[in-house]
Amino acid sequence: MRKAAVVLLLALLAGACSSPPPPPPAYTDARELADAATAAATSGGSAKFATDVAVGSIRSKGQGQARFGAGGTAQVMTTDVLGEPMELRLVAGKLYAKVPESAREGKPWVAVAADGSDPFSQVLGGSLAQLAAQNDPAHTLGEIRTAGTIVSAERTNLGGVAAEHYRVELEPARLGTDLPAGLAPDSAGRLGKFPVELWLDDAHRPLQIVLDLSPVLQGSEARITTRYTEWGSPVDVQPPPPGEVG
């Protein structure tokens, strides 16, 4: 009896000292996940972000800050997409690029459009518009909402921050022409599924989004990683001075 009582006491003490298991991730449905994370990003107001695009041996990095709201996303970023720093600003739905000095012939800034007729837009308009869209978490979350299926979910941490980690499978055929950066708008029907990983903080704001396009870009590794930090921090996002836009 005495031995049994000791064993019971040790078991009770062990149970009292152990931590309760963490609650399961909040979402099992891709639409609910995307809607909640989009609402959290909008209410978060602003964030800093960093991007890492790796396609085969080509590597491009960028960083910036963004303001989120019901009226859309405004952002300013610097990227090395051309091998040297280029500043992009997206304000009130208009995308501006600061032309590198080595290629500059007139004013330092140009307005860029995917379907623009100016030489800069014809060469880089589509790529830069896709890149700017990819920095907006609402863009990828919209793709998850439309064409995603949650494959797995877990509680974890990312860089020491508690996080919910979701693995999602995207089906491009359901996206129409609204595809991730690097994919041709008319290729959706020919592409297979590819994975997206999403980490959310306790407020369901995105911490990191990773698109792995390797399965649909045969023969090369292709990953787009976007990290978000300092949610709610002050940001300064303004259009270029009108007199400097050519």
N, C-alpha and C positions, 0 to 999 in steps of 0.2 A: 504493500500500500504506500509506504513511504517513497519507494522508488518511482511508483506511478505518479505520485503527487509531484515529485521533482520534475519528471518529464513533462507533465502538464504545465507546470509553472514556467519552464523554459520555453515551451511552445507558445504560451501566452505572451511572454516577454518578447520573443522574436517577432510575433505578429504585431505587437504594439510599436516596435522599433522600425519595422519595415514600412516603406512608403507605399501608399495606395497606387495601383496601376494607373497610368495616365489615361484620360478619356480617349476614345477613338477619334480619328479625324472627323470633321464636322459634315463632310459631304460625300455622297456616293453617286450623285447624279451630276453629269458634266454641266448641264444648263444651270442648276442651282449653284454649283461651284463658280461658274463664270459670272453669274449675276451678282453673287455676294462679293466676289473679289473686285468687280468693276465698281460696285457701290462703295466699297471700302476705299479704293484708290481715289475716287472722286471726293469722298468726304475727307480723305487725307490731305487734300489741297495741293501739296507740292512734294517733291522729292529730288534727290540727286540720283544720277544713274551713270553706269559705265557699261559699255558694250565690247564684246570680243567676237569678231567674225573670223572663223577659220574654215577655209575651203581649200583642201589640198595643201599645197605649200604656201598659199597666199594667206596672210594674216592682217587683219585690220582692227584697230582699237579706237574707241571713242569714249568721251565722257561729257557730261552736261548736267543740266538741271531743267526741271519741267514743272509747269503749273497745270493742275487738273481741275476740271469743273464741268458743269452741265453743258456749257457752250462749246466744249471741246478741249483739246490739249494744246498748250503753247510750250515751246521748248527752245533752248539754245544749246548747241553742242559743238565740240571740236572733234574731227575725225581725220584719220590719215588715209582715207580711201584712195587718194591719188598718189600716195607715197610721200606726201608732205602735208602739214596741217591745213585743214580747211574748216572754216566755221560755218555752221548752218543755223538758221533761225526759222522757226515755224510760229507765226503769230497770226491770229484771226484767219486761219485757214490758208495763209499764203506762206510759201517756202522761199527763203532767200539763202543764197550761197555767196560767201566771200571768195572771190576768185584768187587762187594763189598768184603771187607776184610774178612767177615765171611764165604764167599764161595770161596775165592781165594786159588788156589793150585799151580799156577805157576806165569807167568808174569801178570802184572796188567790189561793189555788190551787184548781183543780178537776181531777178525774180525767176524762180525755176518752176517748171511744170512738166509733169510726165508727158503731156501732149503738146508742149510748147513748140513754137516754130523757130525760136532763136537757136543759134548754133550750140550754145551751152546746154540748153534743155534737150536738144536732139541727141547730144552725146551722152549726157549724164542725168537728164531729168527723171527718167524712170527709175534708175538705181537710187538716186538721192531721195526721191519721194518714198520708195519702199523702205529705205533706211530710216527715214524720219518716222514713218508709220510704225516700224518695228520697235522703236524706242517707247512707244505709247503702249502701256500694258493693256489698255482697252482693246487694242487691235488684236493681239493674240488671244485675249480672253473672249473676244467676239468670235474668233475662229473656233475656239474650244466649245463655245456655246452652240455654234452651228453644226460642227462636224466632229466633235470630240466624244470619246468614250473613256471613262476612268478605268484604268487597268489595275492600279493599286494605290493605296494611301497609307501613310504612317505618320506617327508623331516622331520628330527628330529635332535636331538643332542645326543651324547653318551659321558658321562663324561665331558660335557661342550664343546665338539667339534661338529661343524656342520657336519651332516652326512645324507647320503641317506640310508634308511632302506628298505631292500627287504626281503619278505617272499617267499620262493621257495619250491615247492613240488618235491621231487626226486622219481623216479621210478626205484628201484633196478634191475628189470628185464632187463632194457636197459643198465646196467653197466657191464654186464658180471662178471668177477672175480675181477674187480677193485673196491672193496667195502670199505666203511669207516672202521676205526679201530673198532674191536669188533665183526665184522660180518664175518662168515666163507665164504671163496671165492666161495664155491659151493652152497651157499644158496640163490643166487640172484633170481632164478625162483620161490622160495617159499615165498618171502617177499612181503608185501604190500608197499604202498608209505609211505614216512616219510618227515617231514618238515626240512628245513634248513633256518636259518636267516643270513643275510649278511648286515653288516654296512660298507659303504665306506666313505672316507673323500672327500673333495672337488676336490682332484686330482684323485679320483676313486681308491685309494689304500685301501686295507682292513683294517678296524679298529677292527672288531670282526666278528667271524664266530661261529655259534651255530648249531650243528647237534643234533636233538632230535630223538634218535633211539627208544624211548619208544614204538611207535606203532608197531615196528617190533620185539621187544624183549618183548614178552608178560609177563605181571605180574610184571614188575619192571621199575622204572624210569631209563633212560639212556640218558645222555646228555654229549656232548663233546664241550667245549667252548674254543676257542683260541682267544686271544687278541693280537693286534699288536700295537706297539708304537715306537716312535723315528725313524720314517722312514728317511733313509739317514744318520743315525749316524754311526760312525766308528765301525766296529766289528772285532773281532779276531777269525777266524775259521781255525784251523790247524789240520792235522792228528796227532795222537799220535806219539812219537818218535819210529822209527822202532824197536829199541832194546827192547821196552817195550810191544810189541805186540806178544802174544803167538800163 
